[in-house]
C-alpha cells in the first residue's frame, strides 16, 4: 500500500511569510506525528495526534507553529511569520493506535530566505 | 524526561569490517528503543526495535542491537558491513505510556572500499 506522503517536497519562502505543510498518513493509521530535522538540532518531536484525543503539542517551539488534523486523516503544519531558523526538513510519521512503530514520510525541505 | 546520546557523529569503516554504533539513553521509566536508518536523499526507515522479551534484536540485513538495562545502552552492531550500509543511523527512545520518539543526533556511517 501507499506510504506516508508529504507535500510539497521542497518549499522556499521569504522571511515573514506563512507556510503550510501537508501530510497524508497511511490509511488506517490513527496516530500521526510531526518532527523537525535541522542541522545542529537533530530530529525534534513537534506534535502528536491520536484519534479524537487532544494533541500533544509539547514539542512546538513557539506559538508561530500550529497543526491540525481534519477528519482523522490529513494533517497540516502551519508556520506563521517564518524565520530563518525555521529552515529544516519537516517529517511526518504515522502508526497504528497502540503501536510503537512509526512510518515516516519523505519530508518537506523548508528554506526561509 | 528521556534523552538519547549518540556519541559518534561519524564512523568510517572499511568494507567487510565489523562496526558498532553506540547509543545510550536516560529515563526514569521503562522505555522502548529503536534504530532508524536514513539512506542518502531518502526518508527514515525502521531498522530494528526493542519492545520487550529478548534483549537481542536483529534486522533482516544483518544488523543487531542489544538492550542493556544496567548500562542504559542499545548499541547497533554488524559483523561485516557493505558499501550499501553507508547511511545515517538514528537511535530513538519512546517512554512507556507515550508514543513520541526522542531521537539521538545520529551517526553517519561511511563504508569505504
Backbone of each chain as ProteinMPNN parsed JSONL, in Angstrom:
{"seq_chain_A": "XXXXXXXXXXXXXXXXXXXXXXXXXXXXXXXXXXXXXXXXXXXXXXXXXXXXXXXXXXXXXXXXXXXXXXXXXXXXXXXXXXXXXXXXXXXXXXXXXXXXXXXXXXXXXXXXX", "coords_chain_A": {"N_chain_A": [[0.818, -1.196, 0.0], [0.226, 2.396, -0.152], [2.635, 4.616, 1.188], [3.426, 7.001, 3.79], [2.74, 10.218, 2.719], [4.011, 13.425, 1.787], [3.636, 16.896, 1.196], [4.54, 20.211, 0.057], [7.488, 18.762, -1.546], [9.684, 20.34, -1.489], [10.114, 23.632, -0.267], [10.519, 27.002, -0.684], [10.628, 30.023, 0.932], [10.012, 33.465, 1.753], [11.341, 35.278, 4.48], [9.094, 35.957, 7.089], [6.787, 35.281, 5.772], [3.864, 33.108, 5.719], [3.64, 29.525, 5.915], [2.343, 26.386, 4.779], [2.405, 22.981, 5.427], [1.836, 19.723, 4.292], [0.542, 16.531, 5.248], [-0.159, 13.215, 4.449], [-1.251, 10.455, 6.0], [-0.617, 6.879, 6.346], [-3.251, 4.798, 5.321], [-5.632, 3.957, 7.757], [-3.966, 4.354, 9.871], [-4.169, 5.837, 12.871], [-2.678, 7.386, 14.478], [-0.58, 10.207, 14.328], [2.366, 12.019, 13.667], [4.523, 14.858, 13.889], [7.802, 15.838, 13.116], [10.908, 17.633, 13.284], [13.801, 18.073, 11.402], [16.86, 19.343, 11.671], [19.999, 21.03, 11.038], [22.362, 20.784, 13.56], [20.429, 20.492, 15.489], [19.362, 18.038, 15.265], [16.839, 15.499, 15.2], [13.713, 16.574, 16.096], [10.855, 16.2, 18.11], [7.645, 17.458, 17.386], [4.7, 17.543, 17.393], [1.861, 15.484, 18.232], [-0.822, 13.534, 17.168], [-3.605, 11.624, 18.137], [-6.205, 9.869, 17.175], [-9.302, 11.122, 18.231], [-8.422, 12.418, 20.411], [-7.069, 15.1, 22.435], [-4.371, 16.823, 20.958], [-0.85, 16.21, 21.541], [1.066, 18.809, 22.077], [3.535, 19.425, 22.947], [6.07, 19.714, 21.853], [6.159, 21.85, 20.098], [7.924, 24.667, 18.985], [7.312, 27.4, 19.218], [4.627, 29.83, 19.417], [4.145, 30.432, 16.824], [3.944, 28.193, 15.416], [1.617, 25.75, 14.418], [-0.726, 23.048, 14.195], [-3.086, 21.006, 12.547], [-5.526, 18.41, 12.253], [-7.608, 17.054, 10.062], [-10.643, 15.308, 9.936], [-9.511, 13.059, 10.991], [-7.455, 12.203, 9.395], [-5.697, 13.558, 7.061], [-3.1, 15.891, 7.772], [-2.098, 19.225, 8.544], [0.657, 21.269, 8.929], [1.308, 24.408, 10.078], [3.282, 27.254, 9.745], [3.681, 30.378, 10.926], [4.691, 33.669, 9.978], [7.431, 33.151, 9.131], [10.802, 32.419, 10.101], [14.386, 32.542, 9.648], [15.578, 30.564, 11.13], [13.715, 28.601, 11.059], [14.193, 27.044, 8.932], [14.503, 23.814, 7.76], [14.101, 20.22, 7.565], [10.929, 18.955, 7.525], [9.322, 16.351, 8.98], [6.844, 13.86, 8.719], [5.079, 11.307, 10.4], [3.337, 8.184, 10.814], [1.26, 5.838, 12.608], [-0.246, 2.715, 13.655], [-2.847, 2.681, 16.152], [-1.651, 2.371, 19.445], [0.619, 1.129, 18.63], [4.067, 1.022, 18.549], [5.678, 1.419, 16.385], [6.682, 3.633, 14.02], [5.98, 5.033, 10.845], [7.652, 6.8, 8.443], [7.291, 9.732, 6.39], [8.671, 11.191, 3.333], [9.427, 13.765, 3.868], [9.393, 17.395, 4.023], [11.366, 19.84, 2.707], [12.113, 22.85, 4.011], [13.046, 26.075, 3.231], [13.945, 29.147, 4.383], [14.349, 32.332, 3.287]], "CA_chain_A": [[0.0, 0.0, 0.0], [0.949, 3.652, -0.184], [3.246, 5.038, 2.442], [3.126, 8.372, 4.214], [3.153, 11.198, 1.707], [4.098, 14.801, 2.254], [3.762, 17.887, 0.125], [5.421, 19.94, -1.074], [8.759, 18.142, -1.165], [10.567, 21.474, -1.206], [9.425, 24.918, -0.182], [11.362, 28.156, -0.402], [9.762, 31.135, 1.266], [10.694, 34.637, 2.3], [11.151, 35.545, 5.903], [7.882, 36.689, 7.408], [5.628, 34.671, 5.128], [3.307, 31.895, 6.332], [3.705, 28.333, 5.064], [1.57, 25.215, 5.185], [2.988, 21.718, 5.016], [0.76, 18.735, 4.344], [0.91, 15.131, 5.476], [-1.179, 12.181, 4.283], [-0.743, 9.244, 6.667], [-1.025, 5.579, 5.814], [-4.653, 4.509, 5.61], [-5.83, 3.141, 8.954], [-3.11, 4.83, 10.959], [-4.85, 6.932, 13.542], [-1.68, 8.213, 15.163], [0.197, 10.992, 13.38], [3.421, 12.775, 14.345], [5.385, 15.759, 13.147], [9.144, 16.046, 13.634], [11.735, 18.563, 12.515], [15.195, 17.641, 11.301], [17.662, 20.501, 11.288], [21.408, 20.954, 11.382], [22.666, 21.24, 14.9], [19.354, 20.143, 16.429], [18.941, 16.654, 15.073], [15.419, 15.257, 14.984], [12.935, 17.022, 17.246], [9.418, 15.978, 18.125], [6.856, 18.692, 17.386], [3.317, 17.376, 17.809], [1.352, 14.123, 18.079], [-2.265, 13.381, 17.155], [-4.106, 10.258, 18.261], [-7.654, 9.803, 17.075], [-10.023, 12.336, 18.591], [-7.876, 12.972, 21.65], [-6.351, 16.374, 22.309], [-3.0, 16.554, 20.519], [0.294, 16.531, 22.39], [1.757, 19.907, 21.394], [4.63, 19.82, 23.826], [7.303, 19.961, 21.124], [6.097, 23.025, 19.225], [8.932, 25.591, 19.509], [6.76, 28.725, 19.515], [3.215, 29.942, 19.036], [4.036, 30.603, 15.376], [3.725, 26.854, 14.879], [0.366, 25.107, 14.77], [-1.046, 21.923, 13.328], [-4.425, 20.46, 12.679], [-5.75, 17.144, 11.568], [-9.017, 17.055, 9.691], [-11.25, 14.022, 9.643], [-8.69, 11.959, 11.476], [-6.54, 11.703, 8.384], [-4.696, 14.52, 6.602], [-2.676, 16.901, 8.741], [-1.394, 20.394, 8.03], [1.507, 22.01, 9.858], [1.388, 25.806, 9.637], [4.278, 28.109, 10.4], [3.38, 31.779, 10.632], [5.794, 34.641, 10.084], [8.613, 32.288, 9.147], [12.122, 32.949, 10.415], [15.436, 31.738, 9.028], [15.857, 29.387, 11.958], [12.705, 27.571, 10.778], [14.686, 26.223, 7.821], [14.717, 22.448, 8.226], [13.247, 19.225, 6.922], [9.805, 18.629, 8.401], [8.96, 14.957, 8.748], [5.587, 13.368, 9.255], [5.063, 9.853, 10.592], [2.052, 7.69, 11.301], [1.309, 4.477, 13.151], [-1.499, 2.176, 14.164], [-3.002, 3.009, 17.567], [-1.027, 1.435, 20.365], [1.785, 0.5, 18.011], [5.205, 1.923, 18.714], [6.455, 1.519, 15.153], [6.242, 4.768, 13.222], [6.365, 5.036, 9.437], [7.949, 8.19, 8.118], [7.223, 10.229, 5.037], [9.949, 11.652, 2.784], [9.768, 15.069, 4.409], [9.347, 18.651, 3.265], [12.52, 20.695, 2.997], [11.729, 24.256, 4.053], [14.139, 27.041, 3.241], [13.462, 30.505, 4.601], [15.412, 33.241, 2.808]], "C_chain_A": [[0.85, 1.243, 0.0], [1.496, 3.964, 1.19], [2.761, 6.41, 2.839], [3.596, 9.316, 3.112], [3.109, 12.596, 2.291], [4.221, 15.731, 1.05], [3.82, 19.287, 0.723], [6.692, 19.226, -0.615], [9.794, 19.219, -0.82], [9.748, 22.755, -1.179], [10.45, 25.988, 0.176], [10.43, 29.336, -0.164], [10.584, 32.284, 1.827], [10.379, 34.78, 3.78], [9.902, 36.381, 6.123], [6.62, 36.128, 6.787], [5.131, 33.485, 5.939], [3.451, 30.731, 5.353], [2.825, 27.236, 5.644], [2.196, 23.965, 4.588], [1.939, 20.634, 5.254], [1.31, 17.332, 4.528], [-0.313, 14.243, 5.278], [-0.663, 10.887, 4.908], [-1.175, 7.983, 5.918], [-2.475, 5.314, 6.238], [-4.779, 3.579, 6.813], [-4.961, 3.535, 10.12], [-3.775, 6.029, 11.622], [-3.891, 7.827, 14.322], [-0.818, 8.917, 14.12], [1.135, 11.906, 14.154], [4.09, 13.73, 13.362], [6.717, 15.896, 13.89], [9.854, 17.061, 12.744], [13.18, 18.069, 12.571], [16.02, 18.817, 10.804], [19.098, 20.313, 11.725], [21.605, 21.505, 12.777], [21.62, 20.885, 15.937], [18.926, 18.699, 16.295], [17.457, 16.58, 14.765], [14.642, 15.628, 16.242], [11.462, 16.699, 17.062], [8.703, 17.323, 18.169], [5.466, 18.471, 17.983], [2.837, 15.969, 17.464], [-0.171, 14.166, 18.157], [-2.608, 11.897, 17.324], [-5.632, 10.314, 18.259], [-8.295, 11.144, 17.364], [-9.504, 12.979, 19.869], [-7.201, 14.308, 21.385], [-4.906, 16.089, 21.92], [-1.979, 16.91, 21.589], [1.136, 17.559, 21.639], [3.053, 20.289, 22.086], [5.926, 20.144, 23.099], [7.285, 21.191, 20.231], [7.003, 24.12, 19.793], [8.402, 26.978, 19.833], [5.309, 28.759, 19.065], [3.044, 30.28, 17.563], [3.736, 29.259, 14.693], [2.366, 26.319, 15.346], [0.124, 23.961, 13.802], [-2.48, 21.507, 13.573], [-4.524, 19.175, 11.883], [-7.245, 17.052, 11.314], [-9.487, 15.638, 9.388], [-10.422, 12.837, 10.068], [-7.695, 11.436, 10.475], [-5.461, 12.741, 8.078], [-4.373, 15.533, 7.696], [-1.946, 18.022, 8.015], [-0.619, 21.043, 9.162], [1.66, 23.415, 9.289], [2.444, 26.533, 10.448], [3.981, 29.534, 9.966], [4.631, 32.63, 10.788], [7.14, 33.915, 10.153], [9.895, 33.079, 9.412], [13.169, 32.032, 9.798], [15.727, 30.478, 9.834], [14.803, 28.286, 11.79], [13.144, 26.668, 9.629], [15.081, 24.85, 8.341], [13.947, 21.509, 7.302], [12.168, 18.837, 7.933], [9.286, 17.24, 8.011], [7.642, 14.632, 9.419], [5.7, 11.849, 9.381], [3.673, 9.441, 11.052], [2.219, 6.268, 11.817], [-0.109, 4.024, 13.496], [-1.637, 2.572, 15.634], [-2.375, 1.933, 18.434], [0.19, 0.74, 19.821], [2.946, 1.49, 18.065], [6.022, 2.101, 17.441], [5.881, 2.619, 14.282], [6.802, 4.658, 11.804], [6.5, 6.492, 8.995], [7.724, 8.503, 6.648], [8.572, 10.757, 4.588], [10.368, 13.029, 3.269], [9.518, 16.216, 3.446], [10.544, 19.48, 3.684], [12.084, 22.143, 2.883], [12.972, 25.116, 4.139], [13.542, 28.428, 3.357], [14.59, 31.467, 4.248], [15.247, 34.648, 3.372]], "O_chain_A": [[2.071, 1.162, 0.137], [0.902, 3.624, 2.213], [1.79, 6.92, 2.28], [4.727, 9.212, 2.637], [2.294, 12.911, 3.159], [4.828, 15.392, 0.033], [3.225, 19.538, 1.771], [6.934, 19.106, 0.586], [10.661, 19.019, 0.031], [8.817, 22.936, -1.964], [11.148, 25.899, 1.186], [9.545, 29.61, -0.975], [11.702, 32.097, 2.308], [9.291, 34.441, 4.247], [9.676, 37.379, 5.44], [5.512, 36.452, 7.215], [5.87, 32.92, 6.746], [3.395, 30.912, 4.137], [2.598, 27.176, 6.853], [2.48, 23.905, 3.392], [1.249, 20.626, 6.273], [2.386, 16.991, 4.036], [-1.369, 14.484, 5.863], [0.275, 10.287, 4.385], [-1.983, 8.029, 4.99], [-2.861, 5.579, 7.377], [-4.116, 2.544, 6.881], [-5.195, 3.096, 11.246], [-3.926, 7.09, 11.017], [-4.27, 8.909, 14.771], [-0.38, 8.302, 13.147], [0.753, 12.494, 15.166], [4.205, 13.446, 12.17], [6.758, 16.048, 15.111], [9.45, 17.31, 11.608], [13.701, 17.704, 13.625], [15.892, 19.234, 9.653], [19.393, 19.553, 12.647], [21.077, 22.561, 13.126], [21.885, 20.964, 17.137], [18.192, 18.193, 17.143], [16.89, 17.483, 14.15], [14.876, 15.073, 17.315], [10.897, 16.901, 15.987], [9.109, 18.222, 18.905], [5.093, 19.124, 18.957], [3.337, 15.341, 16.53], [-0.743, 14.75, 19.077], [-1.973, 11.03, 16.723], [-6.256, 10.752, 19.226], [-7.892, 12.172, 16.82], [-10.068, 13.96, 20.354], [-6.812, 14.609, 20.257], [-4.279, 15.2, 22.496], [-2.205, 17.783, 22.427], [1.834, 17.222, 20.683], [3.604, 21.361, 21.834], [6.802, 20.79, 23.673], [8.316, 21.54, 19.657], [6.87, 24.473, 20.964], [8.995, 27.675, 20.656], [4.824, 27.833, 18.414], [1.915, 30.404, 17.09], [3.325, 29.218, 13.533], [2.017, 26.425, 16.521], [0.705, 23.917, 12.718], [-3.008, 21.646, 14.677], [-3.731, 18.898, 10.983], [-8.043, 16.981, 12.248], [-8.824, 14.877, 8.683], [-10.608, 11.729, 9.564], [-7.141, 10.352, 10.657], [-4.434, 12.795, 8.755], [-5.25, 15.97, 8.442], [-1.27, 17.8, 7.01], [-1.172, 21.33, 10.223], [2.092, 23.587, 8.149], [2.488, 26.437, 11.674], [4.026, 29.853, 8.778], [5.503, 32.351, 11.61], [7.886, 34.058, 11.121], [10.042, 34.231, 9.005], [12.877, 30.884, 9.463], [16.084, 29.443, 9.271], [14.965, 27.18, 12.305], [12.523, 25.633, 9.384], [15.898, 24.736, 9.255], [13.244, 21.941, 6.39], [12.472, 18.439, 9.057], [8.873, 17.001, 6.876], [7.363, 15.07, 10.535], [6.343, 11.195, 8.56], [2.927, 10.246, 11.61], [3.194, 5.586, 11.501], [-1.033, 4.829, 13.611], [-0.623, 2.779, 16.301], [-2.545, 0.739, 18.19], [0.744, -0.147, 20.471], [2.811, 2.648, 17.671], [6.979, 2.876, 17.436], [4.729, 2.546, 13.854], [7.943, 4.245, 11.598], [5.583, 7.297, 9.154], [7.935, 7.66, 5.776], [9.522, 10.773, 5.371], [11.523, 13.424, 3.107], [9.442, 16.034, 2.231], [10.719, 19.788, 4.862], [11.728, 22.613, 1.802], [13.833, 24.918, 4.996], [12.73, 28.835, 2.527], [15.664, 31.417, 4.848], [16.05, 35.531, 3.072]]}, "seq_chain_B": "XXXXXXXXXXXXXXXXXXXXXXXXXXXXXXXXXXXXXXXXXXXXXXXXXXXXXXXXXXXXXXXXXXXXXXXXXXXXXXXXXXXXXXXXXXXXXXXXXXXXXXXXXXXXXXXXX", "coords_chain_B": {"N_chain_B": [[11.924, 12.986, 32.095], [13.139, 11.884, 28.908], [16.271, 11.111, 27.317], [18.614, 10.78, 24.619], [21.774, 9.657, 23.656], [24.104, 9.753, 21.153], [27.233, 9.238, 20.738], [29.094, 9.183, 18.689], [29.507, 11.056, 15.913], [30.326, 10.591, 13.335], [31.32, 7.658, 11.642], [33.8, 6.072, 10.067], [34.469, 3.156, 8.191], [36.041, 0.258, 6.896], [34.972, -1.727, 4.105], [33.507, -4.899, 4.77], [34.488, -5.015, 7.314], [33.845, -5.143, 10.89], [31.337, -3.24, 12.707], [30.311, -0.954, 15.246], [27.777, 1.033, 16.421], [27.17, 3.436, 18.76], [24.729, 3.867, 21.332], [23.263, 5.478, 23.958], [20.913, 5.914, 26.585], [18.775, 7.851, 28.735], [16.389, 7.569, 31.289], [13.639, 7.749, 33.526], [11.647, 6.003, 33.573], [10.388, 2.915, 32.205], [11.369, 2.007, 28.884], [10.991, 1.951, 25.295], [12.971, 1.008, 22.537], [14.635, 2.025, 19.534], [16.162, 1.702, 16.311], [16.676, 3.686, 13.542], [17.263, 4.079, 10.035], [18.645, 6.247, 7.641], [19.025, 6.542, 4.385], [21.02, 8.165, 1.843], [19.336, 10.989, 0.663], [16.844, 9.912, 1.188], [13.924, 8.883, 3.118], [13.335, 8.223, 6.652], [13.797, 4.935, 7.821], [12.627, 2.155, 9.635], [14.901, 0.155, 11.337], [15.421, -1.707, 13.414], [13.862, -2.804, 16.497], [13.331, -2.663, 20.046], [10.984, -3.85, 22.172], [10.039, -5.576, 24.158], [10.831, -8.672, 25.888], [13.27, -10.817, 24.435], [16.496, -9.515, 24.756], [18.22, -9.161, 22.696], [17.995, -8.054, 19.479], [17.324, -8.396, 16.012], [17.916, -7.359, 12.612], [16.744, -7.704, 9.195], [18.826, -7.365, 7.475], [21.243, -8.029, 8.609], [22.077, -6.454, 10.757], [22.268, -6.025, 14.31], [21.091, -5.379, 17.649], [21.539, -4.845, 21.108], [19.714, -4.647, 24.016], [20.691, -3.216, 26.949], [19.97, -2.948, 30.082], [21.203, -2.28, 32.507], [23.398, -0.801, 31.743], [22.165, 1.117, 30.361], [22.027, 1.114, 27.513], [21.885, 0.687, 23.936], [23.32, -0.452, 21.707], [24.232, -0.627, 18.27], [25.16, -3.141, 16.022], [27.152, -4.679, 13.453], [28.556, -7.467, 11.918], [29.946, -7.486, 9.511], [30.304, -5.078, 7.227], [28.744, -3.521, 4.33], [29.233, -1.607, 1.318], [26.772, -0.531, 0.705], [25.629, -0.041, 3.139], [26.22, 2.461, 3.9], [25.053, 5.299, 5.368], [22.906, 7.373, 7.434], [22.393, 6.809, 10.833], [19.953, 6.59, 13.286], [19.237, 6.555, 16.68], [16.48, 5.973, 18.811], [14.18, 6.668, 21.474], [11.273, 5.735, 23.231], [9.111, 6.488, 25.757], [7.556, 4.325, 28.092], [4.077, 4.256, 27.949], [3.877, 6.493, 26.43], [4.069, 7.713, 23.025], [5.602, 9.276, 21.42], [8.754, 9.86, 19.868], [12.036, 10.292, 21.129], [14.883, 11.374, 19.703], [18.312, 10.506, 19.058], [21.257, 12.343, 18.004], [22.208, 11.243, 15.722], [24.338, 9.102, 13.726], [26.719, 9.13, 11.275], [27.446, 6.651, 9.13], [30.091, 5.657, 7.195], [31.043, 3.614, 4.715], [33.945, 2.338, 3.46], [35.646, 1.479, 0.448]], "CA_chain_B": [[12.139, 13.15, 30.658], [14.097, 10.952, 28.32], [17.261, 11.655, 26.403], [19.383, 9.778, 23.891], [23.105, 10.139, 23.288], [24.9, 9.026, 20.177], [28.485, 9.948, 20.915], [29.866, 9.228, 17.455], [28.772, 11.719, 14.839], [30.718, 9.947, 12.087], [32.1, 6.438, 11.802], [34.287, 5.485, 8.824], [34.885, 1.769, 8.37], [36.274, -0.403, 5.621], [34.032, -2.778, 3.727], [33.674, -6.223, 5.366], [34.912, -4.893, 8.705], [32.711, -5.013, 11.816], [31.064, -1.885, 13.165], [29.395, -0.757, 16.36], [27.301, 2.406, 16.595], [26.773, 3.464, 20.158], [23.53, 4.601, 21.747], [22.927, 5.425, 25.383], [19.709, 6.674, 26.877], [18.441, 8.039, 30.144], [14.954, 7.634, 31.511], [13.23, 7.33, 34.863], [10.605, 4.987, 33.388], [10.794, 1.924, 31.21], [11.375, 2.583, 27.543], [11.119, 1.155, 24.084], [14.15, 1.511, 21.83], [14.563, 1.863, 18.091], [17.168, 2.228, 15.402], [16.202, 4.038, 12.219], [18.318, 4.353, 9.081], [18.283, 7.207, 6.598], [19.941, 6.488, 3.253], [21.121, 9.473, 1.206], [18.166, 11.51, -0.061], [15.652, 9.111, 1.445], [13.302, 9.072, 4.419], [13.724, 7.337, 7.751], [13.234, 3.584, 7.792], [12.893, 1.394, 10.851], [15.88, -0.908, 11.172], [15.026, -2.707, 14.395], [13.222, -2.231, 17.681], [13.192, -3.46, 21.246], [9.791, -3.507, 22.937], [10.055, -6.448, 25.339], [11.305, -10.006, 25.558], [14.699, -10.997, 24.22], [17.213, -8.231, 24.71], [18.964, -9.091, 21.437], [17.081, -7.962, 18.349], [18.057, -8.45, 14.751], [17.229, -6.892, 11.414], [16.845, -8.654, 8.09], [20.04, -7.132, 6.693], [22.458, -8.395, 9.329], [22.336, -5.642, 11.936], [21.667, -6.449, 15.563], [21.284, -4.46, 18.765], [21.253, -5.474, 22.387], [19.253, -3.772, 25.089], [21.389, -3.452, 28.204], [19.3, -2.051, 31.019], [22.125, -1.797, 33.542], [24.262, 0.208, 31.143], [21.252, 2.013, 29.613], [22.558, 1.2, 26.163], [21.228, -0.059, 22.853], [24.305, -0.309, 20.637], [23.94, -1.302, 16.998], [26.367, -3.817, 15.535], [27.09, -5.538, 12.27], [29.866, -8.123, 11.867], [30.634, -7.25, 8.247], [29.495, -4.056, 6.551], [28.827, -3.375, 2.875], [29.168, -0.237, 0.838], [25.372, -0.101, 0.721], [25.232, 0.333, 4.503], [26.519, 3.882, 4.085], [23.795, 5.975, 5.689], [22.885, 7.939, 8.783], [21.661, 5.916, 11.73], [19.392, 7.31, 14.426], [18.692, 5.807, 17.813], [15.33, 6.689, 19.366], [13.562, 6.087, 22.663], [9.893, 6.109, 23.498], [8.835, 6.087, 27.124], [6.356, 3.528, 28.311], [2.91, 5.101, 28.175], [3.832, 7.545, 25.411], [4.395, 7.201, 21.696], [6.524, 10.141, 20.687], [10.15, 9.456, 19.927], [13.141, 11.207, 21.37], [15.95, 10.874, 18.851], [19.692, 10.935, 19.178], [21.673, 13.269, 16.953], [22.546, 10.494, 14.528], [25.718, 8.713, 13.418], [26.928, 8.888, 9.841], [28.312, 5.515, 8.839], [30.625, 5.694, 5.844], [31.759, 2.378, 4.429], [34.995, 2.61, 2.471], [36.065, 0.317, -0.35]], "C_chain_B": [[13.19, 12.15, 30.182], [15.114, 11.713, 27.466], [18.039, 10.511, 25.778], [20.703, 10.395, 23.478], [23.741, 9.198, 22.286], [26.228, 9.78, 20.11], [29.253, 10.127, 19.618], [29.053, 9.898, 16.364], [29.092, 11.09, 13.482], [31.552, 8.712, 12.395], [32.51, 5.946, 10.42], [34.771, 4.065, 9.092], [35.082, 1.147, 6.992], [35.248, -1.514, 5.393], [34.472, -4.121, 4.306], [34.222, -6.181, 6.789], [33.679, -4.831, 9.601], [32.527, -3.553, 12.238], [30.125, -1.928, 14.367], [29.053, 0.723, 16.441], [26.673, 2.491, 17.978], [25.544, 4.333, 20.414], [23.334, 4.397, 23.236], [21.712, 6.299, 25.641], [19.607, 6.908, 28.378], [16.935, 8.189, 30.26], [14.644, 7.151, 32.917], [12.124, 6.275, 34.789], [11.104, 4.0, 32.336], [10.587, 2.493, 29.814], [11.318, 1.51, 26.475], [12.224, 1.808, 23.261], [14.114, 1.133, 20.362], [15.861, 2.323, 17.434], [16.491, 2.472, 14.054], [17.413, 4.339, 11.34], [17.786, 5.322, 8.032], [19.35, 7.15, 5.52], [19.953, 7.849, 2.566], [19.871, 9.814, 0.393], [16.916, 10.646, 0.09], [15.105, 9.411, 2.834], [13.813, 8.082, 5.441], [13.027, 5.985, 7.619], [13.585, 2.874, 9.089], [13.846, 0.251, 10.55], [15.59, -2.055, 12.144], [14.504, -2.011, 15.657], [13.291, -3.223, 18.838], [11.957, -2.954, 21.993], [9.751, -4.3, 24.242], [10.652, -7.783, 24.91], [12.808, -10.061, 25.4], [15.394, -9.657, 24.053], [18.041, -8.078, 23.439], [17.959, -9.103, 20.288], [17.895, -7.865, 17.066], [17.224, -7.878, 13.619], [17.456, -7.893, 10.28], [18.139, -8.475, 7.309], [21.305, -7.254, 7.535], [22.825, -7.519, 10.516], [21.693, -6.277, 13.172], [21.932, -5.389, 16.632], [20.881, -5.189, 20.038], [20.872, -4.442, 23.422], [19.968, -4.162, 26.369], [20.855, -2.46, 29.223], [20.267, -1.479, 32.05], [23.05, -0.714, 33.022], [23.465, 1.239, 30.342], [21.77, 2.224, 28.193], [21.75, 0.349, 25.199], [22.128, 0.085, 21.629], [23.938, -1.163, 19.433], [25.236, -1.897, 16.462], [26.083, -4.557, 14.232], [28.465, -6.156, 12.096], [30.653, -7.835, 10.592], [29.797, -6.28, 7.416], [29.746, -4.058, 5.044], [28.772, -1.899, 2.515], [27.75, 0.306, 0.96], [24.855, 0.245, 2.114], [25.552, 1.787, 4.811], [25.218, 4.651, 4.229], [23.967, 6.676, 7.03], [21.947, 7.092, 9.636], [21.239, 6.696, 12.974], [18.866, 6.328, 15.458], [17.542, 6.635, 18.399], [14.772, 5.925, 20.56], [12.141, 6.608, 22.782], [9.565, 5.592, 24.888], [7.551, 5.269, 27.193], [5.191, 4.451, 28.632], [2.82, 6.278, 27.219], [4.216, 6.932, 24.067], [5.36, 8.092, 20.934], [7.95, 9.66, 20.9], [11.019, 10.632, 20.377], [14.332, 10.612, 20.619], [17.318, 11.315, 19.346], [20.046, 11.807, 17.982], [22.153, 12.569, 15.696], [24.032, 10.203, 14.404], [25.803, 8.43, 11.926], [27.921, 7.746, 9.681], [28.767, 5.623, 7.39], [31.467, 4.447, 5.634], [32.681, 2.628, 3.245], [35.398, 1.334, 1.746], [37.524, -0.052, -0.071]], "O_chain_B": [[14.007, 11.652, 30.956], [14.843, 12.805, 26.966], [18.115, 9.415, 26.334], [20.743, 11.531, 23.004], [23.895, 8.003, 22.539], [26.317, 10.841, 19.491], [29.983, 11.105, 19.456], [28.026, 9.371, 15.936], [28.245, 11.056, 12.59], [32.388, 8.723, 13.299], [31.668, 5.452, 9.67], [35.412, 3.807, 10.111], [34.37, 1.476, 6.043], [34.74, -2.138, 6.324], [35.661, -4.439, 4.328], [34.399, -7.232, 7.405], [32.588, -4.504, 9.133], [33.448, -2.742, 12.136], [29.272, -2.807, 14.487], [29.945, 1.567, 16.521], [25.771, 1.727, 18.32], [25.356, 5.382, 19.798], [23.25, 3.264, 23.711], [21.518, 7.314, 24.973], [20.269, 6.245, 29.176], [16.292, 8.846, 29.441], [15.306, 6.251, 33.435], [11.714, 5.723, 35.809], [12.113, 4.233, 31.671], [9.733, 3.353, 29.599], [11.566, 0.331, 26.726], [12.388, 3.027, 23.292], [13.628, 0.065, 19.991], [16.555, 3.209, 17.933], [15.828, 1.594, 13.502], [18.451, 4.792, 11.824], [16.638, 5.229, 7.596], [20.458, 7.65, 5.714], [18.994, 8.61, 2.692], [19.418, 9.034, -0.445], [16.039, 10.651, -0.774], [15.742, 10.104, 3.627], [14.626, 7.212, 5.131], [11.83, 5.908, 7.343], [14.708, 2.982, 9.581], [13.625, -0.526, 9.622], [15.522, -3.219, 11.748], [14.681, -0.808, 15.849], [13.309, -4.438, 18.645], [11.889, -1.792, 22.393], [9.459, -3.747, 25.302], [10.941, -8.002, 23.734], [13.539, -9.42, 26.155], [14.94, -8.786, 23.31], [18.514, -6.983, 23.138], [17.174, -10.04, 20.144], [19.001, -7.325, 17.046], [15.993, -7.906, 13.656], [18.265, -8.813, 10.403], [18.514, -9.365, 6.544], [22.327, -6.65, 7.21], [23.794, -7.813, 11.216], [20.69, -6.983, 13.068], [22.877, -4.607, 16.529], [19.991, -6.039, 20.032], [21.608, -3.488, 23.674], [19.865, -5.301, 26.823], [21.232, -1.288, 29.23], [20.155, -0.311, 32.423], [23.444, 0.186, 33.764], [24.043, 2.129, 29.719], [21.93, 3.355, 27.734], [21.036, -0.573, 25.591], [21.729, 0.681, 20.628], [23.409, -2.266, 19.564], [26.276, -1.239, 16.449], [24.965, -4.989, 13.953], [29.461, -5.433, 12.125], [31.88, -7.926, 10.585], [28.709, -6.627, 6.957], [30.778, -4.516, 4.555], [28.327, -1.062, 3.3], [27.557, 1.478, 1.285], [23.75, 0.773, 2.247], [25.19, 2.289, 5.875], [24.383, 4.655, 3.325], [25.015, 6.591, 7.671], [20.857, 6.714, 9.207], [22.048, 7.363, 13.62], [18.139, 5.389, 15.131], [17.632, 7.861, 18.471], [14.878, 4.702, 20.643], [11.852, 7.764, 22.474], [9.721, 4.403, 25.169], [6.599, 5.502, 26.448], [5.305, 5.328, 29.488], [1.812, 6.984, 27.192], [4.635, 5.777, 23.992], [5.881, 7.687, 19.895], [8.303, 9.131, 21.954], [10.763, 11.79, 20.046], [14.734, 9.477, 20.878], [17.459, 12.364, 19.973], [19.242, 11.987, 17.067], [22.473, 13.226, 14.705], [24.873, 10.95, 14.904], [25.063, 7.608, 11.387], [29.089, 7.864, 10.052], [27.949, 5.675, 6.472], [32.483, 4.253, 6.301], [32.253, 3.069, 2.178], [35.481, 0.259, 2.34], [38.043, -1.004, -0.654]]}, "name": "protein", "num_of_chains": 2, "seq": "XXXXXXXXXXXXXXXXXXXXXXXXXXXXXXXXXXXXXXXXXXXXXXXXXXXXXXXXXXXXXXXXXXXXXXXXXXXXXXXXXXXXXXXXXXXXXXXXXXXXXXXXXXXXXXXXXXXXXXXXXXXXXXXXXXXXXXXXXXXXXXXXXXXXXXXXXXXXXXXXXXXXXXXXXXXXXXXXXXXXXXXXXXXXXXXXXXXXXXXXXXXXXXXXXXXXXXXXXXXXXXXXXX"}
